[in-house]
Amino acid sequence: MRLWELPDQYVLEPTDGSSPSQCLAISRVNGDISTLGHVPSGGANQRVHTEEVYGVAGIIRLLAGAYVPVITGRQEVGVYRGSPVFRVTALQFLCCNQKLGDLSPEEIRDEAHYMSLLKEVESTSGLFFSYDTDLTLNAQAAIAAGSKLHRLPLHQQAESRFLWNRFLLQEFIEAKLESFILPIIQGSFQSAQSTVNDRGVKLTIISRRCMRRVGTRMWRRGADSKGNVANFVETEQIIEAANFFSSYVQVRGSIPILWEQIVDLSYKPTITDLNLEATPNAVKRHFQDLHTRYGDVMALDLINQQGSEGVLSVAFAKAMEKITSDSIRYVPFDFHHICGQLNFARLSDLYDGLSEHLSRQSYFMTDSDDILQEQKGIVRTNCIDCLDRTNVTQSMLARKSLEIQLMKMGIFGNAETLEGQLDLDTKFKCCAWLDFAHSCPVLSSERFA
């Protein structure tokens, strides 16, 4: 779309050829929004600044007026469920604050502080969008929702947990500005092509960061009283070959008990607040929500069972005793003690112990429009930061699932593994999971993500 910067308003003019076409007008005085049938004639004739933009992320109102985030840069990164996916490379807030002069000195100082925070938001990383398909829903959930949901506007299809600009969009939604509402997720998206046994294969990894308990690493820990946890991310690995489409979903999140750290200059800040009384209810609510959404849950706890982490390990295990059942299982695995520094081969022992349960959870697969298999459960993995130990373990589980899926598709023979397919193995490790692993600490370090 084309952005017109007129003296009294911003006008966003669709340029995709859709008809009938309405323009979005935003007052530069107070941020009032309306629609126009065309760009005002004065704007077309005057020398005004225009530029191409790729979407509007919503609107936020502060003391002096409104600020409108527009996408000024994008990069196509792949295709998800048949539609192009774009990464936001540049974001800019349009200022609609000409009432700034009406503020008191104290309000002007506050507004300047808020505006500095918005400048930080402009550099938010890991934002992705699609004009034609909902990125917030994993493939199985989207297909299960049926065609009735897909006829709705994208924002009505969206899973609110993963909608990064949910609150920014509220005013647009209330004004029914459907054609200008663009859902955005925060996470990562990697895609790679390979040839396996003379068959074309596409591997995609998409991650979705939950917006319910966001915050900077170490400053935001554990769960709240509703069971929402910090650093909660859903990761979907997709494999496509000919008519086959298959996905495997995992989640990660902070240890779902009520705990905090006071951040200082030490490498591992001391755990200062552990609310044992309120923890059982938070754990129960967290896992009830996971079970409702994903089916059976296996909680894979990778933290140290001794030292400072051991305090959390004991509290987590005790809380899980009260809710463990056939459908919710708790598996402690002291990653550092068992695997040491780099002895990741010992993860195979972990997998062997979980394989029967993982087989029951399965994965999602379709052949053309026929559903061959559904994923009936989820592995929820945590360490302290949900980074290194979690990345290594999740990639191991994803690798094993990928091998099983390729066998189901008839691309792999019995007992064939990724190690025997150099190109796919390299792209799995380097182009997909390594890039994903690199994006995780960046997202968890951002204050306004």
Residue pairs with C-beta under 8 A, 6 or more apart in sequence:
1 12
1 13
1 14
1 15
1 16
1 52
1 53
1 54
1 55
2 12
2 13
2 15
2 50
2 51
2 52
2 53
3 10
3 11
3 12
3 13
3 50
3 51
3 52
3 53
3 70
3 94
4 10
4 11
4 12
4 13
4 39
4 43
4 48
4 49
4 50
5 48
5 49
5 50
6 28
6 40
6 42
6 43
6 46
6 48
7 28
7 48
8 27
8 28
8 29
9 25
9 26
9 27
9 28
10 25
10 26
10 28
10 68
10 94
10 96
11 23
11 24
11 25
11 26
11 36
11 39
11 40
11 43
12 23
12 24
12 25
12 26
12 53
12 56
12 70
12 180
13 21
13 23
13 39
14 21
14 22
14 23
14 179
15 52
18 179
22 35
22 36
22 37
22 179
23 35
23 36
23 37
23 38
23 39
24 33
24 34
24 35
24 36
24 56
24 177
24 180
25 33
25 34
25 35
25 36
26 32
26 33
26 59
26 66
26 68
26 94
26 96
27 33
27 96
28 95
28 96
28 98
29 65
29 96
29 98
29 99
30 65
30 66
30 96
30 98
30 99
31 59
31 61
31 65
31 66
31 67
31 68
31 96
31 97
33 59
33 171
33 172
33 175
33 177
35 177
51 72
53 70
53 71
53 72
54 71
54 72
54 73
54 74
54 86
55 70
55 71
55 74
55 129
55 131
55 182
56 68
56 69
56 70
56 71
56 172
56 180
56 182
57 69
57 70
57 71
57 91
57 165
57 168
57 169
57 182
57 184
58 68
58 69
58 165
58 167
58 168
58 169
58 170
58 171
58 172
59 66
59 67
59 68
59 69
59 168
59 171
59 172
60 66
60 67
60 69
60 118
60 168
61 67
62 97
62 111
62 114
62 115
63 103
63 107
63 110
63 111
63 114
64 97
64 98
64 99
64 100
64 102
64 103
64 107
64 111
65 95
65 96
65 97
65 98
65 99
65 100
66 96
66 97
67 93
67 94
67 95
67 96
67 97
67 115
67 118
68 93
68 94
68 96
69 91
69 92
69 93
69 94
69 121
69 122
69 165
69 168
70 91
70 92
70 93
70 94
71 88
71 90
71 91
71 129
71 182
72 90
72 91
72 92
73 88
73 89
73 90
73 91
74 86
74 87
74 88
74 89
74 90
75 86
75 87
75 89
76 84
76 85
76 86
77 85
77 86
77 87
77 128
77 189
77 190
77 191
78 84
78 85
78 189
78 190
78 191
78 204
79 85
79 191
80 130
80 133
80 135
80 189
80 204
80 206
80 238
81 133
81 139
81 142
82 132
82 133
83 130
83 131
83 132
83 133
84 130
84 131
84 132
85 128
85 129
85 130
85 135
85 189
86 128
86 129
86 130
87 127
87 128
87 189
88 124
88 127
88 128
88 129
88 184
90 122
91 121
91 122
91 123
91 124
91 127
92 122
93 118
93 119
93 121
93 122
95 115
97 111
100 108
100 111
103 111
117 448
120 447
120 448
121 448
124 186
124 446
124 448
124 449
125 439
125 442
125 443
125 446
125 449
126 186
126 187
126 188
126 209
126 439
126 442
126 443
126 449
127 164
127 184
127 185
127 186
128 135
128 184
128 185
128 186
128 187
128 188
128 189
128 206
129 135
129 182
129 183
129 184
129 185
131 182
133 154
134 142
134 154
134 157
134 158
134 159
134 183
135 162
135 183
135 185
135 206
135 208
136 157
136 158
136 159
136 160
136 161
136 162
136 163
136 183
136 185
136 208
137 145
137 157
137 158
137 159
138 208
138 234
138 236
138 247
138 249
139 236
139 238
139 245
139 247
139 364
140 247
140 249
140 364
140 374
140 375
141 159
142 149
142 150
142 157
143 366
143 371
145 157
149 156
149 157
150 157
153 178
153 181
154 181
154 182
154 183
155 163
155 169
155 173
155 178
155 181
155 183
158 166
158 183
159 208
160 166
160 211
161 208
161 210
161 211
161 212
161 232
162 185
162 187
162 208
162 209
162 210
162 211
162 234
163 169
163 183
163 184
163 185
163 211
164 184
164 185
164 186
164 209
164 211
165 182
165 183
165 184
166 211
169 181
169 183
172 180
172 181
173 181
185 208
185 209
186 208
186 209
186 211
186 443
186 449
187 206
187 207
187 208
187 209
187 233
187 439
187 443
188 205
188 206
188 207
188 435
188 436
188 439
188 440
188 443
189 204
189 205
189 206
189 207
190 204
190 205
190 431
190 432
190 435
190 436
191 202
191 203
191 204
191 205
191 432
192 202
192 203
192 204
192 427
192 428
192 431
192 432
193 200
193 201
193 202
193 203
193 427
194 200
194 201
194 202
194 203
194 421
194 423
194 424
194 427
195 201
195 423
196 241
196 406
196 411
196 412
196 421
196 423
196 424
197 411
197 412
197 421
199 241
199 242
199 411
200 241
200 242
201 239
201 240
201 241
201 406
201 411
201 424
202 238
202 239
202 240
202 241
203 237
203 238
203 239
203 402
203 424
203 427
203 428
203 431
203 432
204 237
204 238
204 239
204 240
204 432
205 235
205 236
205 237
205 238
205 398
205 432
205 433
205 436
206 235
206 236
206 238
207 233
207 234
207 235
207 236
207 436
207 439
208 233
208 234
208 235
208 236
209 232
209 233
209 443
209 449
210 228
210 232
210 233
210 234
210 253
212 228
212 232
213 220
213 223
213 224
213 228
213 229
213 230
213 232
214 220
214 230
214 449
215 230
215 447
216 444
216 445
216 446
216 447
217 231
217 385
217 441
217 444
217 445
218 261
218 263
218 269
218 385
219 263
220 230
220 231
220 254
221 230
221 254
221 255
221 259
221 260
221 261
222 229
222 230
222 254
222 255
222 256
222 257
222 258
222 259
222 260
223 229
223 230
223 254
223 255
223 256
223 257
223 258
223 279
223 282
223 283
223 286
224 258
224 282
225 258
225 278
225 281
225 282
226 282
226 285
227 256
227 282
227 283
227 284
227 285
227 286
227 287
227 288
227 289
228 286
229 253
229 254
229 255
229 256
229 286
230 253
230 254
231 252
231 253
231 254
231 385
231 386
231 444
232 251
232 252
232 253
232 254
233 251
233 252
233 253
233 386
233 440
234 249
234 250
234 251
235 249
235 250
235 251
235 252
235 394
235 398
235 436
236 247
236 248
236 249
237 247
237 248
237 249
237 250
237 398
237 401
237 402
237 432
238 245
238 246
238 247
239 245
239 246
239 247
239 402
239 405
239 406
239 409
240 246
241 406
241 409
241 411
242 409
243 367
243 368
244 365
244 366
244 367
244 409
245 365
245 366
246 363
246 364
246 365
246 366
246 405
246 408
246 409
247 363
247 364
247 365
247 375
248 363
248 364
248 375
248 398
248 401
248 402
248 405
249 294
249 364
249 375
249 378
250 378
250 379
250 380
250 381
250 394
250 397
250 398
251 290
251 294
251 378
251 379
251 380
251 381
252 380
252 381
252 382
252 386
252 390
252 394
253 380
253 382
253 386
254 382
254 386
255 301
255 303
255 312
255 316
255 382
255 384
256 282
256 283
256 286
256 287
256 316
257 274
257 275
257 279
257 282
257 283
257 312
257 315
257 316
257 319
258 273
258 274
258 275
258 278
258 279
258 282
259 271
259 273
259 274
259 275
259 312
259 315
260 271
260 272
260 273
261 269
261 270
261 271
261 272
262 269
262 270
262 272
263 269
268 308
270 308
271 308
271 311
271 312
274 311
274 312
274 315
276 315
279 315
279 319
280 319
280 322
283 316
283 319
283 320
283 322
283 323
284 322
284 323
287 297
287 299
287 323
287 328
290 297
290 378
290 380
291 297
291 327
291 328
294 375
294 377
294 378
295 327
295 361
295 375
295 376
295 377
295 378
296 326
296 327
296 328
296 329
296 357
296 360
296 361
296 376
296 377
296 378
297 327
297 328
297 329
297 377
297 378
297 380
298 329
298 331
298 354
298 357
298 358
298 361
298 377
298 378
298 379
298 380
299 320
299 328
299 329
299 330
299 331
299 380
299 382
300 331
300 333
300 354
300 379
300 380
300 381
300 382
300 393
301 313
301 316
301 317
301 330
301 331
301 332
301 333
301 382
302 333
302 334
302 335
302 381
302 382
302 383
302 389
302 390
302 393
303 309
303 312
303 313
303 316
303 334
303 335
303 382
303 383
303 384
304 310
304 313
304 334
304 335
304 336
304 337
305 313
305 332
305 334
305 337
306 334
306 337
309 384
312 384
313 332
316 330
317 330
317 332
320 328
320 330
321 330
324 330
327 377
329 357
331 353
331 354
333 350
333 393
335 383
335 389
335 392
335 393
336 389
338 346
338 349
338 350
339 346
339 347
344 392
344 396
347 392
347 393
347 396
350 393
351 358
351 396
351 397
351 400
357 377
358 379
358 397
358 400
358 401
360 376
360 377
361 375
361 376
361 377
361 378
361 379
362 373
362 374
362 375
362 376
362 377
363 373
363 375
363 401
363 404
363 405
364 371
364 373
364 374
364 375
365 371
365 372
365 373
365 405
365 408
365 409
366 372
372 408
373 408
379 394
379 397
381 390
381 393
381 394
382 390
383 389
383 390
385 441
385 444
386 440
386 444
387 437
387 440
387 441
387 444
388 437
391 433
391 436
391 437
391 440
395 429
395 433
395 437
398 433
399 418
399 428
402 418
402 428
403 412
403 416
403 417
403 418
406 412
406 416
407 413
407 414
407 416
418 424
418 425
418 428
419 425
443 449
